């Protein structure tokens, strides 16, 4: 999978929709074939992409013409779930409760500022406990989840690399909004940290999928046969992502786009 070309120009504006001010970013991308409007689910903003650098103004006008469509999409946006005390979030596909436990404690010295425990107080639902300053709960939970994702994805990617007899040049974890993983022509793998929120078999599938692209940079029969050799029931994981994947972007403060094409 090739890396997307970075947009050459940015223009910032806003729209008044339903009594609220909605931020708008207009981008020029020469690879775009038409004006595309994206509604950002988590941030409540709008991103517009135009193929013409001279068409930034027209692209913004097009977005203004889509006020009703944008308002409808914003109305359908799932309620964001910030990482704060009492929040219920998935981790490895199972519900956990974020629990702020106060200033740095003795039992946190060895574990770090965030750790996972089972608690009788929550009826057996595991807790992700956070210590330190209360203003840092969101950042600390995010960092902890990213670190867990990095460790797990690195381990699984290297496992499948050995299985497929290939070697990735680099493995990185980011917060991507349009794909769960990617493989560049230089064998560099990139994954979304939000896969740590999904069940383990889903994360395993994405890792195998991207590593398989080192052998086959397409989605042809040989590619899918290679994936199936490693994960015979990969269709179940693929389907889980199609149905439940978009909902993972409501956790924390990062976006997911819904598209409207012109």
C-alpha positions, 0 to 999 in steps of 0.5 A, a space after each residue: 500500500 503506497 503512502 498517501 500524498 500529503 496535501 500541498 495547501 490548507 485553508 481554515 474556516 468555519 460554518 454555522 450549522 444548527 446554532 453551532 460553529 463547525 471548524 472547516 479545513 480545506 485541503 488541496 490534494 492533486 490525487 483527488 478526482 473531485 471535491 470530497 467533504 468529510 465529517 469528523 465524527 470525534 472532533 465535530 469538524 469538517 474536512 474538504 479536499 479539492 483536486 485544484 489548488 485554485 479551487 479552495 474557495 469553490 470547495 468551501 462554497 461546496 461545503 456550505 451548500 452541504 449544510 443540511 447533509 453535514 448537520 445530519 451527519 453531525 446529528 448521527 455522530 456517536 457520543 465521544 467517550 473521553 478517557 476520564 474517571 468512570 469511563 467504560 472503554 474496550 480493551 482487547 475487546 472486553 469492557 474496562 472501567 477507567 478509574 482515577 485513584 488519586 495522586 501518585 501512590 506507593 503501589 504505582 511506583 513499580 507499575 507506572 502511572 497506569 495499570 490494569 486490575 480486576 476489581 470486586 467493586 465493579 462486579 468483576 469488570 476490569 479497571 484501568 487505574 490511573 494515578 497522578 494529576 487528574 488533568 493528565 488522565 486522558 493523556 496517560 490512558 492514551 499513552 498506555 493504550 498506545 504502548 500496549 498496542 505498540 508491544 502487541 503489534 510489534 510482536 504479532 507482526 514479527 511472528 507473521 514475518 517469520 511465518 511468511 519468511 519476510 522482514 519488515 523494514 520498520 513497524 510504527 503505531 499511529 492514530 490513523 482514521 482511514 485504515 487500520 494498517 498499511 504496508 509501503 513498498 519499502 516494507 514499512 508497516 504502520 498500524 492504528 493503535 486503536 486495534 488494542 481496543 478490538 478483540 485479540 483475533 482482530 488485531 492478529 488478522 490486521 497484523 497478518 494482513 499487512 505483513 502478507 503485503 510484503 510478499 504480495 502488494 495487492 489483494 489478489 488470490 495469492 495474497 488472500 491464500 497467504 492470509 488464510 494459511 495463517 488465519 483460516 477464519 480471517 473473515 470473522 475478524 474482517 467482518 468485525 472491523 467492518 461492523 464495529 471498527 468505526 465505533 472505536 474512534 469514539 474513544 478518546 479525541 481522534 476523528 473518523 470521517 464519513 464521506 460525501 462526494 461531488 
